[in-house]
Amino acid sequence: MRLTYNLEQSRLAIFQGKQVDALKSQIIRPVTYDLMTGNGACGSYAFVLSRMLNELGVETRFAQMKVGNEYGGHIIVEAKSNDKWVALDASYDLMFRKPQGGFASFNDVKENWNYYKAQTPANYDQSYNYSAVRYTNWNKIPVIMPALKGILNITIGEKAANEFSLRSIFLKKFDILFKFTLVFYILFTLLLIRLFKRQAAEIENFRVSLMFPKRTVPRQAAHVA
């Protein structure tokens, strides 16, 4: 986390307020864009930290903190360590120690904010008080997102669905784009093969019909009694 903080702080001094005019940065917005510019504020810190941890094989999820009446007012990362979640705020190079030892999760900090706020640095925004969290905005895309949430409720349970971070799935955007393109290419190729076989069969049937035309048998005239 310290590496993420130092990288973002040094780049922010150079690239703050600047835009990168490139198609992939505007549409795909890879994590390298956040690493270079830090223009996403706490979100950029969280994306870079999460990607680094993923490369080390550490499972992560994005915690969208409620600030005032708005979710996502501050974004941090939770990383899984020894089957427990640990809250990591890369924007402040901050993690919290429990009274009994070990590091705290978002929920730990939420349950005892009066204790944990003493561990925050002097420049910390005290409105980031861990009052509530969501891991995915299930209302972002009407109909589609609520439907997906409903499917997850059925398949993995409501609690697990509420703690599911969709952003973590889409963190490796180029990897996802490559896999999607590969699947599309395979399906398109299979469709072409199927159409080719069908067309070849029709051509063969037409060729056979020309070589061996069917003879029509004239009806016998009805005998008049």
N, C-alpha and C positions, 0 to 999 in steps of 0.2 A: 504493500500500500504506500509506503514511503516513496518508492520509485515512481508510482503513478502521480503522486502529489508533486514531486520535484519536476517530473517531465511536463506536467500540465502548467505549473507555475512559470517555468522558464519559457514555454512557448506562448503562454498567454500575454507575456510582456511584449512579444513581437507581433503576434497575429490578432490581438484583441480588436474586435470591430471590423476586421477584414473578411471579405467574402472570397471564396474560391469559385471562379466561373468555369465549372466543368460539369458535363452532363451527369457523370456518375456521382459526383458529390451532391448534386441537387436532387437527383431522383433516388439513387440507391443509398447515398450517404454512408459510406463504409466507416468502420471504427477508426481507420487511419485519418479520416477527416477530423474526428474528435481529438485524436492524439496530436495532430498538427496545429489545430486552431484553438481548441478548448472553447469554441463559441457556444456550445450547449450548456455552459456553466456546470452545475452539479451533475447534470445528465451526462456530459462528456466525461467527467471524472469517473462516473459509475460505469459507463460503457468500456472505457479503457481498462479499468481495474478488473471488471468482469471477464473481459477477453483474455487478459493476462492470466488470470486464475484458471480459466477454462483450458488454456494451453498447458497448464500444469496438472490438468486432470481434476480440478476442484469444481464441484457443482456450485452454481450461484443462482441467485434470483434478485430481481430489482424490487426494492421496497419504495413505493410511492407514498411518501409521508403526507399526512394531512396537516396543512398549515392554515390556521384560521378556519375557513369553511371550504377550502379547496384541497382536493387530493392532488398529489404531484407537485406541491409547493416546494418540496425538497426531495431529491432522489438519492438513496444510498444503496449499497449492495449488502446482501446477506450471503455469506459463504458457509458451506457445510464442512464442519470439522468434527471428526469422531461422532458422526450421526447427529450433530447438533448445529444449529444455525448461529452464526456470529455476525453481528452488525458491524459494517465497515463504512465509515464516512470518509471517502477519499478527498472530498473538498476541504476537509480540515485535518486530514491525516489522523483520524480519530477512531479509536475503538475503546470499548468500556470494559473494565475489570469488575467482576462480581465480588461481593464482600467475602465469599468463601473461596475465591480463587477461580481462575478461568475467565473466559470472555463472554460477554452478554449478547443475547439476541435482541431483536427489535422489541419483542414482547417483554423480555426481562427489563429493558430500559423503560418501557411504557408503564410497567407495574410499579416501578420505584424511581420515578424521574427525579424526585427531590434528592435522592442519594447520588444518582449518576450525573446530574447536571454540574456537580462540583468537579467532575473530571473534564469538563469542556474547556477549551482555550479561551483566552481573554477576548478574542475577536469573534467568538461564536454567537450566532444569531439565536437568541433564547426563544424565539417563536418556533424553532425547530425542536419541539418538546416531546416528540414521539407520542402524541395523543392518540393517533389512529394511523392505520396503514391499509393500503390495498396493493395487490401485486399485479393486477391487470385491470385496465379500464374496459369493462365488459359492455359499456354503452357507447364506445367510440364509433362503431359502425352499426347503425340500426339494423335489426333483424338478424344479420349474420352473426355478430358477436354474442347477442343473447342466446341465439340458437346453439352456438358452440358451447357456451357456458352450460346450457341445459344438458347437452350430450355429456359433458365432463361430470356434471352432477350425478348422472346415472352411472357412468362407467367407473369413476374413481372416488365418488362420494363428494358431498357438498363442501366439507371442510378442506379436503385436498384441492378441490376446484378453486376455492376462495384463496388458497395459498399458491396457486399455479401462476408462474410468471411467463407470460407469452413473449415478452421482450427477450428473455433468455434464449428462447428457441430461435428467434430471428437475429441473433447477434452476429452469426457468421453469414452475412448476407450474400457474399459471392459464392460461398459453398452451397447455400440453398439455391441460388440462381443456377449454378452449374448442375445440381441434381435435378432441378425442375426441367432444365433444358434437355438433359440426358433422357429423362422419362418421356418428355414430349417427343424427342427424336425417335426413341424406340417405338412408341405407340404409333407415330406417323409412318415409320418404316413398315410395321406390321400391317397397317391399313393399306399401304401401297402394295404390299405383297399379296394381300387378300384380293384387292381389286385387280391386280395383274393376273392372278390365277383364274378369277371369274371371267375376265375378258378373254383369256387364252382358251378357256373351256367353251365360251360362246363362239369364238372363231373356229375352233375345232368342230363344233357341232354344225356350223354353217358350211364348212368345207366338206364334211361328210354328206350333208344334204345335197350338195351340188354333185358329188360323185355318185351318190346312190339315191336319186330322187324317188320319192314314194309314188307308186302307181295307183291311180284311182280306179277302182273296179266299178264299171257302169252297172246301174241297177237293172235287174232283169225286168222286162216289160211284164206287167201284170196280165195273167191269162184271163181271157174273158170266158166265163162259164157258158 
